[in-house]
Amino acid sequence: MNIAEWIEKWARATPDKEALRFEGDSLTYAEFNAAIKNHARMLRNELGIRPGDRVAHLGQNHPRMLIGLFACARLGAIFVPLNWRLAAQEHLYMLRHCGAAALIVDDPYVKQCEPLPSEAPACRFVAMGENGPADWPRLTHLLRDAEGEDHYPGYGLDAPLLIIYTSGTTGRPKGAVLKQAVVLTTALNSALLHDMTSQDVILAILPLFHVGGINIQVMTAFYHGATVILHRVFEPQQVLACLLGEKPTLTIILPAHMEPLRNLPDWAAAKIPLRAVLTGSSAIPDEMVSHWRGRGIPLLNMYGSSETGPIAISQSVRNAFATAGTAGFPAMHCAVRVVDAAGQDCAIDEPGEILVRGDNIMTCYWADEEATRNAFSGDWFHTGDIGAVDARGCYHILDRKKDMIISGGENIYPAEVENILLAHPAILEAAVVRRKDAQWGEIPVAVIVVRAACQLDKKAVLDWCDGKIGRYKHPKDVVFIDALPRNAMGKVIKHVLRDTV
């Protein structure tokens, strides 16, 4: 089985059903399937792409990215979506690292890529639009001229399909290799947590270069023959207009999205038609849970990473209210453990590292045997995250293992302290990081962004923690800045903060 067959089968069964909607245009499943085949024909016969070759794409969300992904699946090739927020030299590193045979570049990123062909001579640079150097072929021309076969037979679920470069919050990014089976398994896990059907309409606002943007809802929708509304980027007013006008049933809204949405004048009174909202990517403020619960809409917390497809642990539509404050239960098609430093299973409520096993796990890190070896114990993937499981079997995500602060022999999980700080009405953003200390080894330092028109000083922040958490967890210093450094998915880049405190 090949995941491109999902679209082909829906094109036969429901050819006129709307598959994809983007900026006023739409594709039926029949049109989507035809576009995928033509793209595969172009890759094979115009660009010479063979099974296992890497095809990169640099651009904001666009139907062409999804068409390219399924086209690679037909060919047994590997799709490599690049983060458009990165610099040209970072893109060059990824192109060289994965050995890309081709890069399709959307108009806004052509100029920054113009110097790269000389430094990546094995990669064919293709302009997605009509702009670009004269010696770059135009995608529209290649598609127009494409002839011949549109697939390579024999490539199915065991074939690698995606290289997802990790966020790179701690140095060089690693490329997680995901097989087609990972996409299928994630679609099965996602369908169960959302109760998704062909009648659903998905609003997709996350960047498709991220595993969550591609796999969690979008690919699941195509597995079920549902409809996807794709937004180029997250734009709050556009999101609200879509919710009110096009009435999607499901979407993903991250904590970083909430402030700009709630600042919209019409947000509070808007009648949101969603039957569920998925979130994750960082600590979920209690206030965000309360906001959606007050609207009668389940907020589904989900835990995972690029290496886990990403769904590993989640709440579901059916249990979100009953399991509020947790990450939920292990996804149906994977297993989860919490282990101590010796690799033994932790007791109930005892913190330890989260390990995951299943068909949703990456095969390896591309061209990095050492990192791959260090990431696995047998077939168990080490997430590097600290969690605990309670008596109900619900998982609680405490923090990144590398972010944990050990002060005077006591473990401090920054996310716990951050949640306390974020409840302060004058605090917009908060992060807690370690600082070396001669007496305690390490101490926690709070980095704070104050809301506009509010005033706050160090004493007020420290006083706020009194009685809410143990004294040893209290920040020992407070640093005020204008904005926290974040990656494309809204995660705080803590190694940058640690360098400044």
Sequence and secondary structure as in RCSB ss.txt:
>XXXX:A:sequence
MNIAEWIEKWARATPDKEALRFEGDSLTYAEFNAAIKNHARMLRNELGIRPGDRVAHLGQNHPRMLIGLFACARL
GAIFVPLNWRLAAQEHLYMLRHCGAAALIVDDPYVKQCEPLPSEAPACRFVAMGENGPADWPRLTHLLRDAEGED
HYPGYGLDAPLLIIYTSGTTGRPKGAVLKQAVVLTTALNSALLHDMTSQDVILAILPLFHVGGINIQVMTAFYHG
ATVILHRVFEPQQVLACLLGEKPTLTIILPAHMEPLRNLPDWAAAKIPLRAVLTGSSAIPDEMVSHWRGRGIPLL
NMYGSSETGPIAISQSVRNAFATAGTAGFPAMHCAVRVVDAAGQDCAIDEPGEILVRGDNIMTCYWADEEATRNA
FSGDWFHTGDIGAVDARGCYHILDRKKDMIISGGENIYPAEVENILLAHPAILEAAVVRRKDAQWGEIPVAVIVV
RAACQLDKKAVLDWCDGKIGRYKHPKDVVFIDALPRNAMGKVIKHVLRDTV
>XXXX:A:secstr
  THHHHHHHHHHSTTSEEEEETTEEEEHHHHHHHHHHHHHHHHHTS   TT EEEEESSS HHHHHHHHHHHHH
T EEEEE TTS HHHHHHHHHHHT SEEEE GGGHHHHTTSTTT TTSEEEESSS S TTS BHHHHHHH  S  
  TT  TTSEEEEEE   TTSS  EEEEEHHHHHHHHHHHHHHHT  TT EEEE S TTSHIIIIITHHHHHHHT
 EEEE SS  HHHHHHHHHHT  SEEE  HHHHHHHHTSTTTTT     SEEEE SS   HHHHHHHHHTT  EE
EEEE GGG SEEEE  TTTTTTTTTS BEE TTEEEEEE TTS B  TT  EEEEEEETTS SEETT HHHHHHH
EETTEEEEEEEEEE TTS EEEEEEGGG EEETTEEE HHHHHHHHHTSTTEEEEEEEEEEETTTEEEEEEEEEE
 TT    HHHHHHHTTTTS GGGS SEEEE S   B TTS B HHHHHTT 
